[in-house]
Amino acid sequence: MVAGLVLGGAFLLGGIIYISGPALVWEEVRAVGLWGILAIAANLFLMFFCWALSWFVLLRSGGIRVPWRTLAGSLVGGFAVGYLTPSMHLGGEPLRAYAVSERAGVPMATVMATVVLERLLAAVALIAVAAMGGAFVLASGEVEASHKHAIASGLGITAVFVAGALLSFVRDWRLLSSALRIVGRRVPGRKWIVRAAARVAETEREVHQSLRFHRSHATLAFGLQLLLVFLNFLRPQVFFFFTQRTVFSWGELSLYFTLNVFLTTIFWVTPGGLGIAEGGRVGIFKLLGIPASGAVAFSVVYRFVELLIVGVGIVILLRWSALRLQRALAGAGDGHRAAPGGDDET
């Protein structure tokens, strides 16, 4: 299934590059230059730093202390898993929670609560900026009326969903665990669903405690999430300033950002959005007067830097897996040696 999605995305990407003109795309990539690459790398690094610092604040509010190396490693590893799965915003969260839980020696539910809260604050920040951008989109004459209705409906539905989730945690309604229990009562062999509901309820309780007793930490984490979203908002400006010396207006950046949010949320069906992202951004940038070659070059350059991060994440995960296997084998060996005498070697 995954291999098929990768092949399909690669085929779609190749077709988009061919239609856009490989030579024109390459010229746009070359026009970025060294300073442009450094600016793009700095943009992504600052986004990652805000992300890490936001989670760090929430972990500290829960009394969880881990070295920055562990925190950064778990985030990069989780990002790699999320990037390679058919989802832009979800996928690697359980993995990074498990990595921190194991190294900090705290319950998984406690760490997962900080991850859930961090993702929830990220969603609120994203919707806040997208709603601001949506106002420019709805006032723009570049988007058809039917598309404006779809954007307004999508923003409204998403905002209601995120607000409901936030209110559920603030008021401690535990809607998700309650829903799982209802499903568990209707599904045969429901023991695993009941167990899952209990774990989810524990996580919901932890999130509620954080929002109730650590509001200053949550507020600081939210501010960092807003800064992260703003840096993402500036991506087109960073790239096209170096390639075409283009300076976009606030409305143009808002138009791109809002439509790109829909693209990455709804249509991100291939690993890394391969092919889907490039095709969607060609249409979005066309509204801003950017040719297809420039849109594809923008996506390819950012994808190249992101794939470097994914590569680092995979290396980190493989190293952690190897160390875990080594400890397991060492423990098994100690057990065999200790068996005859009845005492463990230490």
N, C-alpha and C positions, 0 to 999 in steps of 0.2 A: 504493500500500500504506500508506504513512505517513499520507496524507490520509484514507484510510478509517479508520485507527485513531484519528486525531484526531476525526473526525466521530462515530465510534462512542463514544469517550470523552466527548465533549461532550454527546451525546444521553443517555448514562447519567448524567452529572452533573446535567443538567437534570431528568431524571426523579427523581433522589434529592432534589434541592432541592424539587421540587414535592410529593413525598410527605412530606418533613419539614416542609413549611409555609414558604413564602418569607418570610412576615411574622415567624415565630418565628426563622428563621435570621438575618434582618436585626437583630432585637432582640438576639440573642446577639453579633453582630458589633459593634453599637453599644455593647454593655456592656463591650467591651474597653477603650475609652477611650484617651486619649493616652498615659497612663503604661503601659498594657498594650502598646500598639503599640511604645513605646520599649523595653520589657522584651523583647518578642519579637525586635525588631531587634538588641538587645544580645546575646541568646542566639545568634542566627544569626551575628553578627559574631564573637563569641568562638569559635564552632565553626570558622568560616573561618580565624581567626587561628591556632588550634591546628593546623589542617590545613596552613596555609602554613608555620608554624614547623617542623612535623614534616618536611616535605619539604625545607625550607631546611637543616636539620641533616644530612639524608642527602646533599644536594647538596654541602655543605661537606666531608663525610667523603670524597667522591669527588674533591675538589679543584676543584669546579665553582663558579664565582663569577658570579652575575648580580645586577643591581640588584633591589631589592624590587619596583619597579614592574613589571619583566619577570616576576618570579616570580608576583606577584599577578594580573597580566594573563593569564598562561598558565593559572593555576588557574581564574579566572573564566570564561575562554573554554572551557576543558575542561569545566567544570561545566555551561555552557550547552549544549554538544553532548551530554553525557551525559544532561542533564535532558530534552532534546527527542527522545531516542531511546528505544526500548522497553527500557530498562535503567536501574535506579536507581544501580548501583555501577560500571558500566563504560560506555565510549563515547568519552569525551574524553581518555583517557590518552595515546594516540599523538600527539594534537594538541599537548597541553601539553609533551610530551617534545620534539617537533619544534621548537616555539617556543623553548624554552630552548637546545636544541642549536644552532639557527641563530644565536642571539644571543650564546651563549657561545663558539661556535667549537670545540665538542667533538663527538666522534662520537656519533651517535644512540644506539648501543648502550649507551654509558656513561650517558647521561641516562635512557634507558629502564630501565636497571637500577635506578636510584633510584626510578623510578615504580613498578616491579614490587615492590620491597621495601616502599615506602610502602603500597601496596595490600595486600600480604601482612600487614604489621603491623596495618593497619586491620582486616583480616578476623580476625586473632587477637584483637584487642581487642574486636571486636563479638561474637565467639563467647564470649569470657570473660564479658562482661556478660550476654549472652543465656542462657548456661548458668546463671548465678546467678539470673536471672529465671525460667528454666525450672524451677528447684527450687520456686519459689513457685507457678508455674502447676500443676505436678504435685501439689502439696499442696493446691491450691485446690479447693473444691467447686463453683466456678462453671463449670468446663469439663467437658464430657462425657468419659467414659472413653475412647471411641474417638478423640477429639481429643487427649487426653493422650498416647495411644500414638503418634499421628502426630507430635506435637510432639517427644516423646522420640526417635523414630526420626529425624526431620529434624535435630534438634540433633546426634545421634550421627553421622549420615552426614556432615554438614557439618564437624563437628569432626575426623573422620578425614581428610576430604579436605584441610582446611586444614593439619592436622598433617603429612600426607604431603607437601604442597607445601613446607612449612617445612623438613622433614627433608631433602627432596631438595636444597634450596639449601644447607643447612648442610653436608651430606655431599658436595656437588658431584656428585650422581648424574646431573643433566641429563636428567631423565625426559621433559620436553616435547620437547626437540630430538631425543632418541632415538625418541620416538613419531613425530615428523614424518619422520624418515629411514625408519622402517619403512613408513609410508604411501607415501613417495616411491618406494620400491622396488616397490610394487604398483600404482601409478597410472600410466597412460600420460601422456606429456608431463610428466614429473616434475621437470624442471629447476628450475622456480620453487619447488617444494616443498623441493628440496635446498638451494637458496639461502636459503629462509626458515629451514630447520633450522640452517644455519650462523650466521645472524644471531641466532636464538633461543639457540643454544649460547653465543654471545659474551655475550649479556645474562645468561644463567644464570651464566656464569663471573664476571661483574662483581658480581652479587648475592652469590655465594659469597665473593668477596674482601671485600665490605663486611661480611658477617656474621662473617668470620674475623678480619679485621684492624681493624675499626672497631666493635667490640661496644658500646663506650660510647656512640657516636653512635646506634646502632640501639636501645639501651636507652632513651636519652633520647627518641628519636622515638616509641618504643612508649608511653612514659609520656604524651606529648602526645596520642597516639591514644586512650588510655584516658580522658583528660580530655575529648576531643572526644565520645566515646561517652557519657560521663556527662552532658554538656550536652544531648545529644540525648535522653537518658533523662528529663531534667527538663522537656521540652517541654510535656507536658500540665499539669504543675503550674504552669508560668509562665502558660499561657493561662487555665485555669479558676480560678486564684486571683483574677484580675481580673474575670472574668465572673460567677462564682458564689461567690467566696470559699471555694472547695473546697480542702481540704488532703488530698491522697491519702496513703495509707500506703505504705511501701516495697514491700509485696507488691502493691498495686494498680498502682503504677508499673511494677513488674517484669512484671506480667501484660500491661499495655499494650505495653511495650517488646518483649517476646518475641514476642507475636502480630504486632506491627507489623513485626518483622524478617522473619517468614515472609511477610507481605503484600508487603513491598517487594522481597523476594528472589525469590519464586516467581511472584507474580501481577502483577508490574509490566510488563504487556504493551502498554500504550498509552504514547505520549510523555508524560513527566511523571506517569505513572500516572493520567491524567485519568479521572475517573469510578470507576476501580478503587479508588483510595486512599480516596475518600469513602465508597464502599459498604462496603469492608472495615472502615473505622474506625467506621462506624455500629454494626456488629456488635460490635466490640471494646469500644467505650465503653458499649454496652448492659450488658455484664458489670459495669461499674463504676458503673452507675446514672445514667449521663449520657444525656439524651434525644437523639434523632436530630438535632434542630435544633442542639444544642450540638456534637455530633460533626462535623456538616457545617460549622458556623461555624469550628471549630478548624482543619479542613483548608483551608477557603477562605482564612482570614486568613494562615496560614503559606504557602499557595500564592501569595498575592498578593505577599508579601515576597520569596519565592523567584523569582517571575517578574520582579521588579525587578532582581534579580541576573542572571538570564538575559538580560534586556534589555541590561544593561551589558556582559555577555560577548559578545553578538552585535555590539554597537557596536565593541568592542575587536577582534574578529575581522575585521570589515569594514574597520576602519582599517588593521590589519596587512596585509590583502590588498591594499588600495589602495596602501599604501606599497611593497609588494613589486612590484606591477604598475608603479608609477611608476619604481622603480629598474630594472626590466627594460626599460622603454621608453627610459629615459635611456641605459642601456648599449647598446641597439640603435642609438640615435641617434649615440652616440659612435663606434660601429663604422663606421657609414656615412660619418661625417665623416672618420674616420681612414684609410679605405680608399685614397683617391687618393694620399696621401703615404706610406702604408705604416707610419705610426707612430700609436699611440694618443694621444688627448688626455688629459691628466691635470690 
